[in-house]
Amino acid sequence: MKSLLLCTLVISTLGLTGCGALHTAVAKRNLDVQTKMSSSIFLDPVEPEQRTVFVDIRNTSDKPEFDLKPQVIQSLQARGYQVIDSPKRANYWLQANVLQVGRSNARGTSGALAAGPGMAGGAVSGYALHRATGGSSGGAAIGAAVGGAVVGTVVDAMVEDVYYSVITDIQIMERFDGTVSESSQHQLVQGDSGSTTSNYQRQSDMRKYQTRVVSFANQANLKWPEAEPELTQGMVRALAGLF
């Protein structure tokens, strides 16, 4: 009877903790990369000689080595645009700032006490340890379950549902035959009790468009060197694809 109780407890523990890590490892075995834009931008078509772009891409994230500019320029040139250094002569401005490049762990509730094939070995080890130290078979059931849970937790920690994401703000300016009136107001804080209001107005011959692009990569146990090329390609396609 006690042996039956032991087996039942061990099998129950296996069933409860053997799903999450295995499911993550199988379901997330392939790299999934998606790129999404907050809103579309439509630029007026122009003659080939007017396809000139001034490109200014910055990175204020904690990964300054994540550099999009060379590939964005190459992609624009492949689309028939001339990238120039003079903002006054350029028909378009492409300005972007990489806000965030980072990793997050998106494990769900099924990850609690999940285990892989090593779970059974943990249960047996817990049982053997208990018996070797003179414990009863009833207590052995508890030892088996505890041993299985410990190893299951270790196995679960080895399978992570990892996300890497890149967030980029984009502003495009388009020169056109017309006039744009701009006005802005800023409240500048002065110390703890004062503030200064700053206003300005100006006329311009360029229209502004703004949007945000988020690109993320997801895979079980994903590492940054594996995610970086795909995230870079997604961002480059989004930035150059606006033209």
Summary of the structure (lengths in Angstrom):
residues: 243
radius of gyration: 28.8
end to end distance: 74.8
largest distance: 91.7
contacts: 720
relative contact order: 0.22
helix: 38%
strand: 36%
